[in-house]
Amino acid sequence: MLDPELEPFLVRWDAEWSTLKAGATPADRRAHFEIVARNMALPAPGDVDASAVHVIDSNAGPVRVRVFRHSGGGVQPALVYMHGGAWMQGSPETHADITSRIASWNRQTVVSIDYALAPEQPFPAAVTQCAAVIEWIFARAQKLGIDARRIAIGGDSAGANIAAALTLVFRDAPERLRAQLLVYPACDFDMTRPSYRENANGPLLRIAGMDAINAMYCPHPADFDNPLVQPLLAKSHAGLPPAFVAVAGHDPLRDSGVAYAEALRADGVDVVLDRSEGLIHGYLRAMAYCAASRAALKRMTDWLSARNAETP
């Protein structure tokens, strides 16, 4: 059963999106999402400084990052975060409710990436930019007040897809990622799974148009089998960082996340599969309304905190 505390959130969400004009382009949706997120934003935690912004060069063009840093100072663990938004919308600002609370609750730093968006910049631009940011963070960890031995990666939805891809990119690199936090991730494009049938009409995420969104992000069919597009397709997931995979019972992507958690575990990766049966895709956006959403984020931060506390 859907958590009843989600109902007022969904009413507000639908009202905010009802003003988007018919036939809206991805650019229109992008601009509207910024307004919706601003209108529905939670108060920012008082112990987090989010004023630092950097622009980093990459082979796919410059990429902006916003740093959410706990005010306690000192050398802090870090989470590199990729926001959701179907690879075509979203920003560090639309997801600040999430990243600022991770920084606050764990007294850590979160680096949120404003990566390249489709259709203007399809795959592999976002992966290339985010990889450059990770290299930049490791190279400048001391200046940023970050413990290079405790840098994790994470994201939600499309951002979790990119995060999972980056664990493959850095599996054998000198930059050792500490952990991966994947929140309602899109790990492959297989829409034959039961969760797609059960939750075809959402809430929040619907099956209609999903093929077009996937093609917008990955317009060349030859790239569809690339594990950096569909991380579940990797021949092996051995050697990847410990993972927390959060799925929601009423999410079309639920079974994709479950399948990825099972693939990681089968290849010897330490995995926590967190099932929020009464929640929906995008449930972290409902924290102002739903206690179960807040509790889910707390489980994520507790897990990250435990990974940060382990001996490097």
N, C-alpha and C positions, 0 to 999 in steps of 0.2 A: 504494500500500500504506500502511496506517495505520502511523504511527511506533510501533515496538514499545515505546518508552519510555513511551508513554501507558497501557499496560496496567495497571501498578500504581496509577496515578492513578485510572483508571476503576473498578478494584476498590474502592478506598477511597471514591470518590465515591458509588458505588452502595450501599456499606455505610452511609454516613452518611445517605443519603436513605431507606434501607429502614425506618427507624424512624418515618417520617411516617405518621400514621394514615390509613386509608382514608377517602375522602370529605372530605379536608382542604379547608378553605376557603382563599381567597387570603390571608386574615389568618394562618391556620395555616401556610401555606407561607412566608409572610414571616418569621414568628418562627423557623421551623425553619431557614431559609436563614441567618439571623444566627448560629445555633448551628453549622451546618456550616462556615461561613466562619471562625468563631472556632477551631473544632477543627482546621482545615486551614491556618491562617494561617502564613505564613513569618515568620521573625524580622524585626522592623522595622529598617530601616537606621539606624545610629547617628548619621548626620549630617542627619537630618530631624526637625524639630519639628512634630508634628501636634496640638498641644494647643489651638490657636486655633479656636474655634467662634463663628460669628455667626448671628444670626437676622435675616432681611431681609424687609421688608414687600413684598407684591405684590398685584395685583388678584385673585389666586387664593388669597390667604391667606399667612401667614408661611411662610418656607422657611429651613431650616437649612443651613449650609455648614460643612464642615471644611476648614481650610487646612493643606496639607502644604508646609512651607517649608524649603529647604536652610539649614543652620545657618551657611553662609558669610556671610550678611548681605548688605548692600548692596541696590541696586535690581536686581531679578531679572525675567527674562521669566516669563510665567505661562501656564498651561494651565487652562482651565475645563473640568471633566470631569463627564460624565453617566454614571453606572453602568448596567450592563445588569441584566436581570431581568424581561423580558417586560412591562415597564411596570407590574408589580404587586408586585415584590419587589426587594430590594437596598437598599443605603445606602452612604454614604461608607465605612463600616466594613467592609462585605462586600468592597469593592474596594480596600482599603488596600494590599494586596500590589502592585497595579499602580501606584496613584497615588504611593505613597511611593518606589517605584523610579524613576519618571519624575523626581520631585523630586531624588532622590539622584544619579542618573546624569547629569542635565543641570544640576545645581546651580541649580535653579529653584524656582518656587512652583507648586503645583497646588491649585486651588480645586475641591473635590468637592461636588456639590450633592445634597442629600437631597430631591429633588423629589417632588411629589404623585404618589401611586400609585393605579392603577385596582384594583378597580372603584369604590372610594369617590369618587375624584376623577379622572374620565376626561378625555380631550382636551377642551379645550385647556389644562387646569390646569397640567400639567408644563411645557409650552412657555411659558406666561405666567410662571410662577415663574422658570424659567431665564433668560428674557429680562430680568426684573427684576434677577436676580443679576448678569448681564453689565453692565447699566447701573450698578449699585452698584459693581462692581469698577472700571469706568472712572472713575467719579466720585471714588473714594477710592483710586486707584492709589498716589498719593504716600504716604498714611498706611499702606498695606499693603506698601510697599516694592516695588511692581510698576512695571515700565516699560510705560506705557500704549501705547507703539508696538509692543510685542511681546506681545500677548495672543492666544493661539490657543484653539481650541475642539476638544473631542474627546469620545469616549465609545466604549463597546462595545455591540454588539447593539442592544437597544431604546434605550440611551443614545446610540448613534451615530445612530439615527434622529432623536432630538431634536436632536442636535448639527447634523446636516445641515439640519434644518428651521430652526434658528436662524441658519445662514448666509444663508438666504433672508430671514429677518426683518431682519437687520442689513446686507444687501447695500448699501443706499443710506443707511445711518445714519451719524451722526458717529462712532460707535464702530466703528472699523475692525478687524475680526478678522484676525490675521496669517496663520493657517493653520487647516486642519481635519484632524484625525486620526480616521478612522472605522475601527473595528476590528470585523470580521465584522458589518457593518451590515445592518439591515432597511430597505431603501430603498423598497420597495413591497410589496404583498401578493399579487403574481402567483405562484401556486403551480403554474403550468403549466411552469415552467422545469425543465430537465433535472436540476439539482442537487437539486430537491425529490424527484424520483423516485429518483435514485441514493442519496440519504441519508435516505430517509423514516423510518428507524428510528434515526437518530442516528449516532454516540453523542452523548449529552448533550442534544441538541435533536431532538425528534421531530415529525413532521407532524401526528399525531393530536392534535386539540384546538387546533391553531394558529388555525383560524378563530375559535374561541371566545375565544381570547386577544386576537386582533385586535379582535373586537367588544367585548370588555371595555374595551379602551383607547379605542376609537372606537365608541360604541354607536349613534350616529345615522348611518344610511346616507347622508344628504346630505353628511356630512363626509368620506366615503371618498375623494372626488376632490380633496380639499384637499391641496395640496403640502406643507403643514405636517404632514400625516399620512403622505403618501407622497411624499417629496421628489423621487423620480424623475419624478413627474408635472408638475413645474414646466414652464411653457412655454419657459423659457430658464434656463440655469445660468451664463450669461455674467456675468463680474464677481465670481464667488465666489472665496474665498481658495484658494490652492494646497492640494492635498489629498494625503493619504496614505491609501489605501484598502487595508486588510488583509483578505484572504479566506482561507478554509481549504478544502482539497480535499474533505474529508469533512463539509461543513457544508451543510444544506439552503439556507441563505441565501447560499451562495457566488455564485450567478449574479445575485442581486439586487445584491450589491456590485460585481460585474464590470460589470453594466449601468449602474450609477451612475457608475463610473469612466469608462466609455465616453461617457456623456452629458456629463459634465464636460469631458472632453477635446474632444469635438465642439464645445463652446461656448467653447473657447479657454482653459480652466482648466488650469494646470500640475498634472499628476496623476502620482503613483507608485502603481501597482497591485502590491501585494505578495501573491504567491501562495504559501501554505504548503501544498504538495500533500499532505503526510503528516499534517496536523493536522486538528483538529475544531473545531466551534463551542465557544467558551469556552476555547480552548487556553491563554490566559494564566493560567488557574487552575491549570494543570499545571506551572508553572515549577519547583516543587520536584523534579519527576520527569523532566522532558523538556528536554534541551538545546536542541531546536529551538524550544520555546516561549520560552525565555530569549533565544535569538538573535533571534527575531521582535520581541520587545520592544526589544532593542538596536537593531534597524534603525529602529524607530519613533522612539526617542529620538535616534538619530543624525540622522534627518531633521528632527526638531523643532529640534535644536541648530543645524543648518545654516540653517534658516529664521530662527532667532533671531539668527544671526550676520550675516544680510544687512543692508545699509543700509536703514533704515526709509524 
